């Protein structure tokens, strides 16, 4: 009996060692199995490729261009879409081990690891210690802000700007590439003196409101295009009472959509306060529907942009003409342009004109980017506009003359951001 158990143990150890030495199957082999006649083989291959994540994408894209059978093509397209979405919604992660280093140096390291434009402006360049491993971008940035007394804002031309400010926000919720900051509760009581209903039963002269305000922040890689009304899933006070307002069968969702990208958005949501003895919100959970700028890629590229006056350039969704280019004080260039939206829904897309100034980029011959410095509309409608766009060097004397102008196509991504706060003191 002991001998049998010993053999069984040795066999188990052997199998375990064999599995430990197993190498992952080649991605190309798994891709090939997506076209298998056996459903179980196709399913297993798809699951294995999903686990491999970003490293599988090049082979998946290559296979899609090879005109595979319908079943394989469908699975390939689904996997590419799923992995693209997963990668887009994953936060940037950083590892820093910087001991007694100047703040400016830490900021440069964060910018290097993320690829985000980040500037340290103003304030004391004190020395700090930051030791974090595989932490998310917002966790790192907030930690640095707390120990160095910094806060930040986002500038379209400069990127993230960090500056000295002793105030900080302790109530923060992180989810993926987003963070939500609790700002305040606002409580109002109103006594109305008129108009008063002639039927006393209809008079509701006293009223009160309680609202929770917050700010939503997105990483620079994933700008916000629109933000819907937050929907509360649960709100409970410290006495166990629900503070979630009743909603009808068709809950109204208000959507902010201006057409241009932004990186932070402030909003609020109404709450009930059924028991004034309650001192805090024990738990609040909800979701916020958002539309994100998932991908930006060149649609129209104009070379030798200083020599193309009066010429038209056409992409899949836009037609553009460079009417005139003027140099201003050797630090700024004005591009007068006429653009037409060729998209099928152009007549109904009232947000397109707002986005054009952010879709246009200007580069010198070495690929260095000019900074956007404003725009002036002359004529505009939902589907076409004439405007002057200003680009400058922001004091960077190394920039050469403009050599290339790019109009970018935007692909949007729908997502719902979950949030949760605990122990929020009531007013």
C-alpha positions in Angstrom: 0.0 0.0 0.0 2.8 2.4 1.0 4.6 1.5 -2.3 1.5 2.3 -4.3 1.1 5.7 -2.6 4.8 6.4 -3.1 4.5 5.7 -6.9 1.4 7.8 -7.1 3.2 10.6 -5.4 6.1 10.3 -7.8 3.7 10.3 -10.8 2.0 13.5 -9.5 5.3 15.2 -9.0 6.4 14.2 -12.5 3.2 15.5 -14.1 3.5 18.8 -12.1 7.1 19.2 -13.3 6.1 18.5 -16.9 3.3 21.1 -16.7 5.7 23.6 -15.2 8.1 23.1 -18.1 5.4 23.3 -20.7 5.7 26.3 -23.0 2.7 28.3 -24.1 1.4 27.2 -27.5 2.4 29.4 -30.4 -0.2 32.1 -31.1 -0.2 31.2 -34.8 -1.2 27.6 -33.8 -4.1 28.9 -31.7 -5.2 31.3 -34.5 -5.2 28.3 -36.9 -7.5 26.4 -34.5 -10.1 29.1 -34.7 -11.1 27.5 -38.0 -11.3 24.0 -36.7 -14.4 21.9 -37.5 -14.6 20.9 -33.8 -16.5 23.5 -31.8 -14.7 22.7 -28.6 -11.3 23.2 -30.2 -12.5 26.6 -31.6 -13.8 27.6 -28.2 -10.6 26.5 -26.4 -8.4 28.4 -28.9 -10.4 31.6 -28.5 -10.2 31.5 -24.7 -6.4 30.8 -24.9 -5.9 33.8 -27.2 -8.0 36.1 -25.0 -5.8 35.1 -22.1 -2.6 36.0 -24.1 -4.0 39.5 -24.5 -2.0 42.2 -26.3 0.7 39.9 -27.5 -1.9 38.0 -29.6 -3.1 41.1 -31.5 -0.5 41.2 -34.3 -1.2 37.6 -35.3 -5.0 38.1 -35.0 -4.9 41.2 -37.3 -2.6 39.4 -39.8 -5.0 36.4 -39.9 -8.0 38.8 -40.5 -6.3 40.2 -43.7 -5.7 36.7 -45.1 -9.4 36.1 -46.1 -10.2 33.3 -43.6 -13.4 31.2 -43.7 -16.5 32.9 -42.3 -16.5 31.2 -38.9 -12.8 32.0 -38.3 -13.2 35.6 -39.6 -16.1 36.1 -37.1 -14.1 34.8 -34.2 -11.0 36.8 -35.2 -13.0 40.0 -35.5 -14.7 39.5 -32.1 -11.3 38.7 -30.4 -9.6 41.8 -32.0 -12.5 44.0 -30.9 -12.5 42.6 -27.4 -8.7 42.8 -26.9 -8.6 46.4 -28.3 -11.3 47.4 -25.8 -9.6 45.6 -23.0 -6.2 47.3 -23.7 -7.9 50.8 -24.1 -9.6 50.5 -20.8 -6.6 49.2 -18.9 -4.8 51.8 -16.8 -1.2 52.8 -17.5 0.9 51.1 -14.8 4.2 52.5 -13.4 7.1 51.2 -11.3 9.2 53.8 -9.6 12.0 53.6 -7.1 13.2 57.1 -6.6 14.7 58.0 -3.3 15.2 61.6 -2.3 14.9 62.9 -5.9 13.7 66.4 -7.0 10.0 66.6 -7.9 10.8 67.7 -11.4 12.9 64.5 -12.0 10.1 62.3 -10.7 7.6 64.1 -13.0 10.0 63.5 -16.0 10.1 59.8 -15.1 6.3 59.6 -15.0 6.1 61.3 -18.3 8.7 58.9 -19.8 7.0 55.7 -18.6 3.5 56.8 -19.7 4.3 58.8 -22.8 2.0 61.6 -21.5 3.0 65.2 -21.8 3.4 66.4 -18.2 4.9 69.6 -16.9 6.0 70.7 -13.5 5.2 74.4 -13.2 5.8 76.7 -10.2 6.3 75.7 -6.6 9.3 74.4 -4.7 11.3 71.7 -6.4 11.6 69.7 -3.1 13.1 66.2 -2.9 10.7 63.3 -2.5 10.8 59.5 -2.2 8.4 57.5 -4.5 8.6 53.7 -4.3 5.6 52.1 -6.1 5.4 48.9 -8.2 2.9 48.4 -11.0 0.7 51.2 -9.6 -1.9 52.9 -11.8 -1.2 56.3 -13.3 -3.7 58.1 -11.0 -2.4 56.4 -7.9 1.1 57.5 -8.7 0.1 61.1 -9.6 -2.0 61.5 -6.5 0.7 60.1 -4.2 3.2 62.5 -5.7 0.7 65.4 -5.3 0.1 64.5 -1.6 3.7 64.3 -0.6 4.9 67.2 -2.6 1.9 69.5 -2.2 0.9 69.6 -5.8 -2.3 69.6 -7.8 -2.9 69.5 -11.5 -5.0 70.7 -14.4 -5.1 69.7 -18.1 -4.2 72.1 -20.8 -5.0 71.1 -24.4 -1.7 72.5 -25.7 0.6 71.7 -22.8 -0.9 68.4 -21.5 -1.0 67.8 -17.7 0.4 70.7 -15.6 1.4 70.2 -12.0 1.7 73.2 -9.7 2.0 74.0 -6.0 -1.2 73.8 -4.0 -1.5 72.7 -0.4 -5.2 71.6 -0.8 -6.0 68.0 -1.7 -9.0 65.7 -2.1 -9.0 62.7 0.2 -12.2 61.0 -1.2 -11.1 59.4 -4.4 -12.3 56.3 -6.2 -10.1 54.7 -8.9 -11.4 52.4 -11.7 -9.1 51.6 -14.6 -7.9 54.7 -16.4 -10.4 56.9 -14.5 -10.7 58.4 -11.1 -13.7 60.0 -9.5 -13.3 62.7 -6.8 -16.0 63.5 -4.3 -16.4 67.2 -4.0 -19.2 68.0 -1.6 -22.8 67.6 -0.5 -25.1 70.6 -1.0 -28.2 70.8 1.2 -30.9 73.5 0.5 -34.2 74.3 2.3 -36.7 76.6 0.6 -39.8 78.3 1.8 -41.9 79.7 -1.0 -44.2 82.7 -0.5 -45.9 82.4 -3.9 -47.6 81.7 -6.0 -49.9 79.9 -3.6 -52.5 77.4 -4.9 -56.1 78.4 -4.2 -56.8 74.8 -3.1 -54.8 74.5 0.2 -54.3 70.7 -0.3 -52.1 71.5 -3.3 -49.8 73.8 -1.5 -46.2 72.5 -1.0 -44.5 75.7 0.2 -41.6 74.0 2.0 -39.0 71.9 0.0 -35.5 70.6 0.5 -32.8 69.2 -1.8 -29.6 67.3 -1.2 -27.1 66.8 -4.0 -23.7 65.1 -4.3 -21.2 66.7 -6.6 -18.1 65.0 -8.1 -15.4 65.4 -10.7 -14.6 62.6 -13.2 -11.0 62.5 -14.5 -9.7 60.4 -17.5 -6.1 59.5 -18.3 -4.7 61.5 -21.3 -4.8 58.3 -23.5 -8.6 58.1 -23.2 -10.3 61.5 -23.5 -14.0 62.0 -22.5 -16.3 62.9 -25.4 -19.6 62.9 -23.5 -20.7 62.1 -20.0 -24.2 60.9 -19.1 -26.2 61.4 -15.9 -24.8 59.3 -13.0 -27.2 56.4 -12.1 -27.3 55.4 -8.4 -27.4 51.7 -7.6 -27.3 52.0 -3.8 -27.1 54.9 -1.2 -27.4 54.0 2.5 -26.9 56.3 5.5 -25.2 55.3 8.7 -28.7 54.3 10.2 -29.4 51.9 7.4 -31.9 54.1 5.6 -31.9 54.3 1.8 -31.1 57.7 0.3 -31.6 56.6 -3.3 -34.4 58.6 -5.1 -37.2 56.7 -6.6 -37.1 56.5 -10.4 -39.7 55.8 -12.9 -39.7 52.8 -15.3 -38.0 55.1 -17.9 -35.2 56.8 -16.1 -34.1 60.0 -17.8 -30.4 60.1 -18.7 -29.1 63.5 -19.6 -26.0 63.5 -21.8 -23.4 66.2 -22.2 -22.0 66.2 -25.7 -20.1 69.1 -27.1 -18.2 67.2 -29.7 -14.7 68.0 -28.4 -12.5 66.0 -26.1 -12.0 66.8 -22.5 -10.2 65.1 -19.6 -12.3 66.0 -16.6 -15.9 66.6 -16.1 -17.9 67.8 -13.1 -21.5 66.8 -12.4 -23.9 66.1 -9.5 -26.7 63.7 -8.6 -29.7 64.2 -6.3 -30.2 62.2 -3.1 -32.9 61.8 -0.4 -32.3 62.5 3.3 -35.2 60.7 5.0 -33.8 60.8 8.5 -32.0 63.9 9.6 -30.5 62.0 12.6 -28.1 60.4 10.1 -24.6 61.8 10.2 -23.0 60.2 7.1 -23.5 58.2 3.9 -22.3 54.8 4.8 -22.1 53.6 1.2 -22.8 55.0 -2.2 -22.5 53.0 -5.4 -23.3 54.0 -9.0 -22.4 54.0 -12.7 -21.7 56.8 -15.1 -22.2 56.2 -18.9 -19.5 57.8 -21.0 -18.4 58.1 -24.6 -14.7 58.0 -25.0 -12.2 58.8 -27.8 -11.0 55.3 -28.3 -8.7 55.9 -31.2 -7.3 58.7 -33.2 -5.6 58.1 -36.6 -4.7 60.3 -39.6 -7.4 60.6 -42.2 -5.9 63.4 -44.4 -2.2 64.2 -44.5 -1.1 67.4 -46.2 2.6 67.5 -47.0 4.4 70.8 -47.8 1.5 72.6 -46.2 3.0 76.1 -46.9 2.8 75.4 -50.7 -0.7 74.1 -51.2 -2.9 77.2 -51.2 -6.2 76.6 -52.8 -5.8 72.8 -53.1 -8.4 70.3 -51.9 -7.8 67.1 -50.0 -10.4 64.5 -49.4 -10.6 61.7 -46.9 -13.4 59.2 -46.0 -15.4 61.7 -43.9 -13.9 65.1 -44.7 -13.0 67.4 -47.6 -10.6 70.2 -46.7 -9.0 73.1 -48.5 -6.1 75.2 -47.3 -7.2 78.7 -48.3 -4.3 80.7 -46.9 -1.3 80.4 -44.5 0.2 83.4 -42.7 3.2 83.6 -40.4 2.8 85.9 -37.4 6.0 87.2 -35.6 7.9 84.0 -36.5 6.2 82.3 -33.5 2.7 81.5 -34.8 1.1 80.4 -38.0 -2.5 81.1 -39.1 -4.2 78.4 -41.3 -7.3 79.6 -43.0 -9.2 76.5 -44.1 -12.6 75.4 -45.5 -13.8 72.0 -44.4 -16.8 69.9 -45.3 -18.2 66.9 -43.3 -18.8 64.0 -45.7 -20.1 61.6 -43.1 -23.6 60.1 -43.8 -25.1 61.8 -40.7 -23.3 65.2 -41.4 -26.5 67.2 -41.5 -27.5 66.0 -38.0 -24.1 66.0 -36.4 -24.1 69.4 -34.7 -21.0 68.5 -32.6 -18.6 68.1 -35.6 -17.7 71.7 -35.9 -16.7 71.8 -32.2 -14.3 69.0 -32.7 -12.4 70.2 -35.8 -9.9 72.4 -34.0 -8.8 69.3 -31.9 -8.6 67.0 -34.9 -6.0 69.2 -36.7 -2.3 68.8 -36.0 0.7 70.6 -37.5 4.3 69.3 -37.5 7.7 70.6 -38.7 9.9 68.6 -41.1 11.4 66.6 -38.2 8.0 65.6 -36.8 8.0 68.0 -33.9 4.5 69.2 -33.1 3.2 72.7 -33.0 0.9 73.8 -30.2 -2.7 74.7 -30.9 -3.3 78.4 -29.9 -7.0 79.0 -30.7 -9.3 79.4 -33.7 -11.8 81.8 -35.2 -14.9 80.6 -37.0 -15.9 82.7 -40.0 -18.8 80.6 -41.4 -20.2 77.4 -40.1 -23.0 74.9 -40.3 -23.5 71.4 -39.0 -21.7 70.0 -42.1 -19.2 72.6 -43.2 -17.2 75.5 -41.9 -14.6 78.1 -42.7 -12.2 79.0 -40.0 -8.7 80.2 -39.1 -6.7 77.9 -36.8 -3.6 79.2 -35.0 -0.6 77.1 -34.1 2.6 78.3 -32.3 5.9 77.2 -30.9 5.1 78.1 -27.3 8.6 79.5 -27.0 10.3 76.4 -28.5 12.8 78.0 -30.9 14.0 74.7 -32.2 10.7 74.1 -34.1 11.2 74.4 -37.9 8.6 75.8 -40.3 5.4 73.9 -40.6 5.8 71.0 -43.1 2.8 68.8 -42.5 -0.8 69.2 -41.5 -2.9 66.2 -40.4 -6.7 65.9 -40.0 -7.5 63.0 -37.7 -10.3 60.5 -37.7 -11.9 59.7 -34.3 -13.3 56.3 -33.3 -15.6 56.5 -30.3 -16.0 53.9 -27.5 -19.0 53.5 -25.2 -18.4 52.5 -21.6 -19.9 52.6 -18.1 -17.7 53.6 -15.2 -18.6 52.2 -11.8 -17.9 54.1 -8.6 -18.2 53.6 -4.9 -17.7 55.9 -1.8 -17.9 55.1 1.9 -18.3 57.2 5.0 -19.1 60.6 3.5 -20.1 63.1 6.2 -23.5 64.7 5.7 -23.9 68.5 6.0 
